[in-house]
Structure formats: structure tokens, C-alpha cells
Amino acid sequence: MRTEVAPSKGKLSGSAARGAFDEIQEKTPDAPGVSYEQGVVGGVPGVWCHPQNPRPGVAILHLHGGAYVLGSAHPYRHLAGQVAARTSASAFVADYRLAPEHRFPTALDDAKAAYRGLVEQGAQKIAIVGDSAGGSLALVLLSVAQSDALARGGVAPSAAVVMSPWTHLALTGLSLQDHADDDPLLTREVLSMASASYLNGHRHSLSLIRYADDFVILHEDLTVVQRCKQVIAEWLNGIGLELKPSKTRLAHTLNKHDGQDAGFNFLGFYIRQYPVGKYNTGCNSHGKPLGFKTLIKPSNQKLKLHYDSISEVIEQHKTAPQAALITHLNPIIRGWANYYRTVTSKEIYSELGNKVYKKLKSWAQRRHPNKTGVWIANKYWQTIGNDNWVFATRQERKNPLRLQKHSATGIVRHVKVKGDASPYDGNLVYWSSRMGKNPEVPKDVATLLKR
């Protein structure tokens, strides 16, 4: 089989190749004693594969491969028939709709409909089988069906078998790189085009950014975001959880939506796009001006919490020595400033510096109500280098204990990791030069590479 399909490797791309792809799948040997018939389950057309003496109440849902663009139920009946014959269970090959005519999440919707259709037809034990793109659908369906069963008392999957599931449509997985030559039919280029077709192209694809239990879904179509919210709410309901209304918000990054300002907060950052002229506008991947630029700043909520924590420490050290106050403030200021050093924080650092100065000035005046401002300034502030206002202790040594300033933290822009790079890809030079450290590279070498 591998020898027969080798000449077609890398040549089957797009909907025009469906006939050739189906011809290859037809070469799978037919299972003896298995009969086939067209059918519809849950509104999804497909092919039933019935072995001799099938077990009652047992069914297999087979989701075929083809990178979401190729494949159909009829040529895959032989593979599903082989599974049906060996398990003595009838198998239904779902003819889920393909891209680019039907994009994400149509294939998954059809898979869910077919599963629920099997339940409605009386199946008490259901196994899910899938290969390639069908394997990825099988894994998602496994989770969805399990949640449905817990929430509604339905039939949970009894088993699942996935064969080489295509779970990472970004094509950055290590296995894709290590086993690129092992695939007898599809190449990286073919998969890349199929992924773009299924996800409606990179510009229109859905992005999910998650950290712990916080996540953001980005898409230019509001209806897609609303559909995602519905799907996530249904899934969470199946495991006894729900979206927290106070933390769930639909927002536009450039314009007002439902009377709310543009932009959103995520992990302490405020992300928003601002309309600008042609000389300041951002550009898309093709160099076309967008008419706006994206700025990420510390959120107002986190800014207030940080300032309040500084004020609280100063208030708690009204009678403490200056050194004790500096010792407690430095970790707070340094940690907060380092967290936001990769975004647009320069002006905010400057504003915080002014506010902290006024707070420290009040702290000093309270300690010495009968002293002049000049005397207080000379006691608690020094000139160090080119900075004439450094809150520092006056000690007879070269390095007095000084208060860390927000503005002393340099802004270092985050550089996005290359799309195909992985910490496990063996590229020691790239990761050492990026991070300045690598467990497999001597520290001195990694430091030099970063420079």
C-alpha cells in the first residue's frame, strides 16, 4: 500500500484531489462477510458497515481522515468494515462536510450530531474511531460526549481508537518535524494549505490564548465568538462548572461594543487598538496599512493595586528607619516593573515615580514636621550619577541602600517565538541566544550567544 501511494505524496491538495484520494482509500482490502448500506444518522449521511451477527446495542462511529479537505464515507467503508468485522459491531462512517465549502467547526458539529444520532437510535455502547483529521475529531468528540453524558444522563463513549490524529493545526509539533518522511501521502505544505482552508485562512482563524483558568478567544466575526462562548458554556456545564459572568465579556479591540469601551483586560494587561494616521499605523502580514495600532499596557486595576500596596507599606513604616522602608519597597517595585517591561509602560513608570515621590515626601515631612523642605531633601534624597533625586540612605560607603525606581527598568520588547521552533527541537543556538541559558549549553556560551 505504501509503495502504491508513494508517487502521489505531496500532490493531493485541495478539493480537486478528492477523486484521486478516494481511489487510494478504495485500495484497502474489503473485509469478508461485511455488508454495506447508505444511511443517515443524526442528520449526517454516511455508510453503515454490518458484520455477520453484529452485537445488539453496540455501534462504532468512524470518522475518516483527509485533513478536513479530502476523504468520504464510501471509500473508507473498507477500513471501517475491517474494524467492524473484528469487533462484531456495526460501524457507521460519517460523511461529515469538508472544507473549504464548510469550514470550522462544521466537521465537529457533524461528528457530534452523528454520535447523538446513534444514541437516539438505541446504541448503548459506542466506540469512536478516527484517523488523521478524523482522529482529532474523535478526541474532541470523546470529551464532548462524556460531558453530555454527565450533564444529561446520556450514553458516554465506551472506547476510542485514534490513528495518527492531527491535533496541532499550527504544524509546530515535534513529531511533524521528526517524522516528516514517514507519512506516505501528505507533506507539510499540503497540510499547511489544508489547515488554512479548514480554519478559513490565518487572518480569519480563531485564536485561543489560555493561562490557567483565564482565556481569551479572538476572531473578527462576532457570531463566531458568541458561538464559542456557547460551546464552552455547554462543555463546562457538563462537568459542573460555569463561566463567571463578572469575568466574561464580549469586547471589540478598536470600537465600542454594547456601550462599553474598546479593549479588554487579560492577565493584568490592557489590550486595545487605537485609530492612527498613515505614518503610525500598523500593517498586516502583507504590508498593507491597517489604520490602527495595537498597544498593550498595564491595566488600570493592576496599576491601582500596585500603588495601593506601595502606599500600605509606606503607611506601615511611618516610624521605621529609611533602610527598612527601602528594603520592603524594592521587591514590590522591581517585581511589578519587570512583569510589565515588555509592553508600553514607559509613561506609566514615570507617572508611578511621581506618585511614589509625593508619598515619600509626605512620609518624610511627617517624621520631621519642624524641618524645612531643603533639610528633608538633603537627608533622604541624594544625587547618584545623573539622577539628582534618589531616595537612599546616607552611609559612608560607595553603595548606599537606594530605592528602586520604576523608570530604571528598561523596556525590552517581547520577541515572538518562531512558528516552527520548539524547546525540544535540538536548536541549541536559537534557544540559548533567545533565553541566555540552556541546560545543554555552558552558561558562559549561552550568555555570549544572547549578547
Disulfide bonds with the S-S distance in Angstrom:
none
